[in-house]
């Protein structure tokens, strides 16, 4: 399914939505990791770790933009629920879905980067970069690249710097 990119009234609105989606993503990928084994479980665990590290790095942005921390439990429940709907989807199909669906998120992040002011631009760029890393990993893994996990490991190391 091809998704259409969302538009946001302001870059701040986009950044708030993206931050909440990092909360969802951390739980979503962690839950999916439990349904898989081997490299699939490892990759999904790394994706969850990347989302968690993004939350830490972007915490000052979330505070500045008044992201409601009380929503976190609801958002995490949504992440678990979304993962549950994909419980029976095999790894190859998950990667294919990522390659088909994640470019829309890259487009959304890119639009927010372009609209961001000086105080928001670095955070918006980091969000874009992380989405590109996830998509690059999915494409490499789907193509059978044996070193594809290095994409995720490298990005996580950059975040933990």
Backbone as CSV, one residue per row, in Angstrom:
resi,resn,N_x,N_y,N_z,CA_x,CA_y,CA_z,C_x,C_y,C_z
1,UNK,0.843,-1.168,0.000,0.000,0.000,0.000,0.893,1.237,0.000
2,UNK,0.583,2.181,-0.863,1.318,3.432,-0.900,0.592,4.453,-0.039
3,UNK,1.317,4.999,0.894,0.756,5.996,1.788,1.088,7.389,1.278
4,UNK,0.240,8.350,1.565,0.511,9.734,1.205,1.135,10.427,2.407
5,UNK,2.140,11.263,2.174,2.750,11.980,3.298,1.744,12.928,3.957
6,UNK,1.835,13.003,5.258,1.020,13.955,6.004,1.636,15.338,5.862
7,UNK,0.804,16.346,6.026,1.311,17.713,6.125,0.970,18.219,7.517
8,UNK,1.802,19.090,8.006,1.636,19.632,9.356,1.494,21.139,9.279
9,UNK,0.701,21.696,10.184,0.468,23.139,10.209,1.757,23.909,10.461
10,UNK,2.674,23.268,11.210,3.960,23.901,11.505,5.003,22.810,11.702
11,UNK,6.256,23.204,11.627,7.310,22.222,11.885,7.225,21.724,13.326
12,UNK,6.824,22.575,14.250,6.681,22.151,15.646,5.609,21.063,15.775
13,UNK,4.509,21.197,15.050,3.471,20.158,15.072,4.024,18.840,14.545
14,UNK,4.796,18.916,13.476,5.415,17.713,12.928,6.376,17.079,13.913
15,UNK,7.196,17.893,14.541,8.170,17.367,15.506,7.481,16.730,16.704
16,UNK,6.389,17.324,17.171,5.635,16.714,18.271,5.091,15.345,17.850
17,UNK,4.517,15.276,16.670,3.984,13.999,16.172,5.100,12.974,16.026
18,UNK,6.231,13.396,15.492,7.345,12.470,15.278,7.886,11.954,16.607
19,UNK,7.946,12.817,17.619,8.436,12.379,18.922,7.517,11.295,19.490
20,UNK,6.230,11.522,19.397,5.288,10.509,19.884,5.426,9.210,19.090
21,UNK,5.733,9.317,17.813,5.913,8.117,17.000,7.194,7.367,17.372
22,UNK,8.171,8.066,17.922,9.360,7.386,18.437,8.976,6.543,19.652
23,UNK,8.099,7.070,20.493,7.610,6.308,21.647,6.915,5.039,21.152
24,UNK,6.028,5.218,20.180,5.312,4.084,19.603,6.301,3.101,18.983
25,UNK,7.257,3.614,18.221,8.212,2.766,17.517,9.079,1.939,18.443
26,UNK,9.486,2.520,19.561,10.311,1.776,20.506,9.576,0.517,20.970
27,UNK,8.310,0.665,21.344,7.515,-0.470,21.805,7.145,-1.395,20.652
28,UNK,6.800,-0.833,19.508,6.432,-1.609,18.327,7.556,-2.568,17.934
29,UNK,8.762,-2.033,17.776,9.886,-2.880,17.353,10.283,-3.884,18.430
30,UNK,10.237,-3.475,19.702,10.555,-4.406,20.791,9.565,-5.566,20.819
31,UNK,8.300,-5.264,20.607,7.279,-6.311,20.589,7.479,-7.235,19.394
32,UNK,7.719,-6.661,18.223,7.976,-7.488,17.032,9.198,-8.382,17.226
33,UNK,10.215,-7.873,17.901,11.445,-8.655,18.115,11.142,-9.951,18.855
34,UNK,10.159,-9.931,19.732,9.799,-11.141,20.485,9.129,-12.197,19.609
35,UNK,8.598,-11.794,18.469,7.919,-12.726,17.571,8.866,-13.380,16.569
36,UNK,10.128,-12.968,16.571,11.098,-13.443,15.585,12.325,-14.008,16.288
37,UNK,13.182,-14.613,15.508,14.435,-15.167,16.020,15.580,-14.691,15.135
38,UNK,16.790,-15.010,15.561,17.976,-14.765,14.750,18.166,-13.311,14.380
39,UNK,18.599,-13.104,13.129,18.897,-11.750,12.664,17.664,-10.853,12.718
40,UNK,16.494,-11.395,12.433,15.275,-10.590,12.470,15.060,-10.018,13.872
41,UNK,15.184,-10.863,14.883,15.015,-10.408,16.260,16.085,-9.385,16.620
42,UNK,17.301,-9.651,16.199,18.417,-8.717,16.468,18.155,-7.359,15.816
43,UNK,17.745,-7.378,14.550,17.487,-6.128,13.830,16.347,-5.348,14.479
44,UNK,15.269,-6.027,14.810,14.137,-5.353,15.433,14.511,-4.807,16.809
45,UNK,15.339,-5.542,17.542,15.831,-5.044,18.825,16.677,-3.794,18.655
46,UNK,17.506,-3.786,17.611,18.312,-2.590,17.325,17.422,-1.411,16.952
47,UNK,16.391,-1.683,16.170,15.462,-0.603,15.796,14.792,-0.030,17.036
48,UNK,14.379,-0.896,17.956,13.784,-0.432,19.205,14.794,0.400,19.996
49,UNK,16.035,-0.053,20.033,17.078,0.696,20.751,17.324,2.048,20.110
50,UNK,17.278,2.113,18.786,17.444,3.391,18.086,16.307,4.331,18.462
51,UNK,15.079,3.820,18.456,13.938,4.663,18.825,14.095,5.170,20.261
52,UNK,14.522,4.294,21.170,14.731,4.697,22.553,15.831,5.734,22.699
53,UNK,16.910,5.551,21.969,18.004,6.528,22.011,17.556,7.865,21.417
54,UNK,16.725,7.808,20.387,16.188,9.042,19.812,15.358,9.785,20.856
55,UNK,14.567,9.053,21.623,13.768,9.689,22.674,14.656,10.423,23.673
56,UNK,15.764,9.806,24.034,16.681,10.444,24.987,17.308,11.696,24.382
57,UNK,17.795,11.574,23.156,18.447,12.711,22.499,17.458,13.855,22.283
58,UNK,16.228,13.497,21.954,15.216,14.518,21.633,14.389,14.974,22.837
59,UNK,14.708,14.492,24.030,13.950,14.882,25.216,13.896,16.395,25.419
60,UNK,14.995,17.134,25.239,14.892,18.593,25.394,13.931,19.224,24.375
61,UNK,13.923,18.693,23.155,12.993,19.190,22.145,11.558,18.925,22.585
62,UNK,11.303,17.708,23.085,9.956,17.345,23.514,9.480,18.265,24.637
63,UNK,10.368,18.571,25.553,10.003,19.477,26.644,9.727,20.878,26.116
64,UNK,10.592,21.356,25.224,10.420,22.691,24.641,9.100,22.807,23.873
65,UNK,8.702,21.711,23.205,7.482,21.719,22.396,6.251,21.253,23.172
66,UNK,6.411,21.030,24.469,5.305,20.655,25.361,4.614,19.360,24.924
67,UNK,5.429,18.342,24.571,4.865,17.021,24.309,4.335,16.495,25.634
68,UNK,3.108,16.003,25.634,2.442,15.563,26.855,2.987,14.202,27.295
69,UNK,3.782,14.135,28.364,4.338,12.854,28.806,3.274,11.877,29.294
70,UNK,2.103,12.375,29.667,1.033,11.501,30.148,0.492,10.601,29.043
71,UNK,0.725,10.975,27.791,0.247,10.166,26.667,1.132,8.949,26.393
72,UNK,2.301,8.875,26.999,3.266,7.816,26.678,2.685,6.419,26.862
73,UNK,1.967,6.178,27.940,1.419,4.836,28.188,0.423,4.443,27.105
74,UNK,-0.407,5.375,26.692,-1.373,5.109,25.616,-0.655,4.840,24.302
75,UNK,0.362,5.617,24.032,1.119,5.460,22.783,1.835,4.108,22.769
76,UNK,2.419,3.723,23.903,3.096,2.416,23.969,2.092,1.274,23.750
77,UNK,0.896,1.409,24.284,-0.140,0.389,24.068,-0.487,0.296,22.584
78,UNK,-0.523,1.442,21.900,-0.773,1.439,20.456,0.353,0.702,19.724
79,UNK,1.588,0.910,20.158,2.729,0.228,19.541,2.639,-1.278,19.698
80,UNK,2.276,-1.728,20.899,2.099,-3.171,21.125,0.979,-3.722,20.254
81,UNK,-0.119,-2.987,20.169,-1.266,-3.424,19.379,-0.908,-3.513,17.887
82,UNK,-0.205,-2.508,17.391,0.208,-2.540,15.982,1.126,-3.728,15.713
83,UNK,2.039,-4.003,16.626,2.943,-5.146,16.457,2.164,-6.456,16.475
84,UNK,1.180,-6.544,17.358,0.358,-7.762,17.441,-0.319,-8.068,16.114
85,UNK,-0.743,-7.026,15.399,-1.406,-7.260,14.113,-0.444,-7.831,13.079
86,UNK,0.855,-7.685,13.332,1.879,-8.185,12.395,2.571,-9.441,12.921
87,UNK,2.045,-10.020,13.976,2.670,-11.179,14.620,2.975,-12.296,13.627
88,UNK,2.082,-12.572,12.720,2.256,-13.708,11.813,2.930,-13.339,10.490
89,UNK,3.314,-12.081,10.323,3.985,-11.657,9.096,5.451,-12.075,9.166
90,UNK,5.918,-12.762,8.125,7.310,-13.234,8.172,8.284,-12.078,7.927
91,UNK,9.537,-12.335,8.237,10.572,-11.308,8.215,10.722,-10.683,6.830
92,UNK,10.756,-11.482,5.806,10.898,-10.965,4.445,9.763,-9.998,4.123
93,UNK,8.546,-10.344,4.499,7.407,-9.466,4.237,7.458,-8.198,5.085
94,UNK,7.966,-8.288,6.303,8.141,-7.073,7.110,9.129,-6.124,6.444
95,UNK,10.245,-6.673,5.963,11.239,-5.839,5.274,10.642,-5.207,4.019
96,UNK,9.885,-5.992,3.274,9.250,-5.479,2.061,8.294,-4.338,2.411
97,UNK,7.505,-4.519,3.469,6.584,-3.468,3.908,7.350,-2.200,4.286
98,UNK,8.457,-2.370,4.990,9.259,-1.197,5.357,9.721,-0.462,4.101
99,UNK,10.208,-1.213,3.117,10.697,-0.592,1.883,9.581,0.114,1.118
100,UNK,8.376,-0.395,1.235,7.234,0.217,0.555,6.645,1.392,1.319
101,UNK,6.611,1.292,2.647,5.892,2.279,3.455,6.772,3.375,4.051
102,UNK,8.022,3.086,4.369,8.839,4.067,5.068,9.267,5.267,4.226
103,UNK,9.324,5.163,2.889,9.654,6.380,2.131,8.695,7.541,2.390
104,UNK,7.440,7.263,2.720,6.510,8.346,3.032,6.952,9.074,4.302
105,UNK,7.486,8.342,5.257,7.970,8.983,6.479,9.210,9.825,6.195
106,UNK,10.068,9.322,5.328,11.246,10.107,4.926,10.785,11.426,4.306
107,UNK,9.764,11.369,3.455,9.239,12.594,2.834,8.685,13.549,3.887
108,UNK,7.980,13.010,4.878,7.442,13.861,5.942,8.556,14.527,6.738
109,UNK,9.551,13.743,7.118,10.667,14.299,7.883,11.401,15.357,7.068
110,UNK,11.596,15.076,5.786,12.293,16.023,4.924,11.528,17.346,4.840
111,UNK,10.208,17.279,4.719,9.405,18.502,4.659,9.532,19.302,5.950
112,UNK,9.583,18.609,7.083,9.723,19.307,8.364,11.125,19.916,8.489
113,UNK,12.143,19.208,8.024,13.500,19.779,8.033,13.506,21.092,7.256
114,UNK,12.897,21.083,6.098,12.892,22.283,5.241,12.103,23.427,5.871
115,UNK,11.077,23.110,6.657,10.255,24.144,7.287,10.782,24.585,8.650
116,UNK,11.708,23.830,9.216,12.178,24.086,10.580,12.978,25.378,10.672
117,UNK,12.853,26.017,11.816,13.690,27.190,12.072,15.023,26.722,12.670
118,UNK,15.882,27.650,12.976,17.223,27.308,13.462,17.201,26.477,14.743
119,UNK,16.234,26.708,15.625,16.189,25.957,16.885,15.683,24.536,16.690
120,UNK,14.989,24.279,15.596,14.398,22.958,15.354,15.164,22.123,14.328
121,UNK,15.975,22.766,13.504,16.545,22.099,12.338,17.394,20.876,12.675
122,UNK,18.241,20.958,13.678,19.119,19.818,14.004,18.288,18.611,14.463
123,UNK,17.265,18.858,15.263,16.406,17.761,15.714,15.647,17.152,14.540
124,UNK,15.126,18.004,13.676,14.400,17.523,12.506,15.320,16.707,11.599
125,UNK,16.551,17.163,11.432,17.511,16.438,10.589,17.852,15.082,11.200
126,UNK,18.005,15.030,12.510,18.284,13.760,13.172,17.124,12.779,12.964
127,UNK,15.908,13.276,13.050,14.747,12.421,12.794,14.768,11.897,11.358
128,UNK,15.085,12.761,10.424,15.194,12.330,9.028,16.293,11.280,8.886
129,UNK,17.447,11.540,9.459,18.579,10.617,9.344,18.252,9.239,9.925
130,UNK,17.525,9.218,11.028,17.213,7.925,11.639,16.255,7.138,10.755
131,UNK,15.313,7.822,10.133,14.370,7.125,9.258,15.081,6.589,8.015
132,UNK,16.013,7.357,7.500,16.806,6.907,6.354,17.618,5.669,6.734
133,UNK,18.176,5.658,7.933,18.950,4.492,8.385,18.071,3.247,8.455
134,UNK,16.859,3.374,8.975,15.948,2.224,9.044,15.601,1.730,7.640
135,UNK,15.332,2.651,6.752,14.990,2.287,5.376,16.193,1.682,4.660
136,UNK,17.368,2.270,4.854,18.586,1.712,4.237,18.832,0.294,4.725
137,UNK,18.634,0.072,6.021,18.796,-1.281,6.552,17.822,-2.238,5.874
138,UNK,16.541,-1.868,5.828,15.523,-2.752,5.256,15.855,-3.104,3.806
139,UNK,16.271,-2.119,3.040,16.612,-2.372,1.638,17.825,-3.290,1.531
140,UNK,18.829,-3.048,2.361,20.036,-3.880,2.325,19.732,-5.305,2.764
141,UNK,18.960,-5.459,3.823,18.614,-6.801,4.313,17.763,-7.544,3.288
142,UNK,16.833,-6.849,2.684,15.975,-7.461,1.680,16.789,-7.917,0.472
143,UNK,17.840,-7.172,0.163,18.718,-7.517,-0.958,19.708,-8.623,-0.588
144,UNK,19.708,-9.038,0.680,20.587,-10.118,1.104,21.975,-9.679,1.537
145,UNK,22.165,-8.387,1.794,23.459,-7.880,2.239,23.758,-8.440,3.631
146,UNK,24.810,-9.232,3.737,25.151,-9.890,5.006,25.626,-8.904,6.078
147,UNK,26.034,-7.701,5.667,26.504,-6.694,6.615,25.451,-5.629,6.917
148,UNK,24.199,-5.910,6.596,23.157,-4.889,6.730,22.968,-4.416,8.176
149,UNK,23.181,-5.301,9.145,23.019,-4.884,10.545,23.981,-3.766,10.932
150,UNK,25.088,-3.658,10.215,26.048,-2.586,10.501,25.415,-1.208,10.330
151,UNK,24.418,-1.100,9.462,23.727,0.180,9.268,23.045,0.589,10.569
152,UNK,22.326,-0.340,11.169,21.634,-0.040,12.432,22.624,0.143,13.576
153,UNK,23.605,-0.742,13.658,24.595,-0.641,14.735,25.351,0.684,14.653
154,UNK,25.698,1.097,13.443,26.426,2.360,13.268,25.590,3.562,13.668
155,UNK,24.324,3.549,13.303,23.476,4.681,13.668,23.251,4.736,15.176
156,UNK,23.049,3.593,15.785,22.871,3.552,17.236,24.132,4.053,17.948
157,UNK,25.282,3.646,17.471,26.538,4.116,18.062,26.660,5.634,17.936
158,UNK,26.245,6.173,16.813,26.278,7.634,16.598,25.392,8.325,17.631
159,UNK,24.211,7.763,17.886,23.297,8.382,18.851,23.851,8.331,20.272
160,UNK,24.500,7.229,20.579,25.029,7.069,21.939,26.347,7.779,22.126
161,UNK,26.956,8.162,20.978,28.200,8.893,20.886,28.911,9.115,22.101
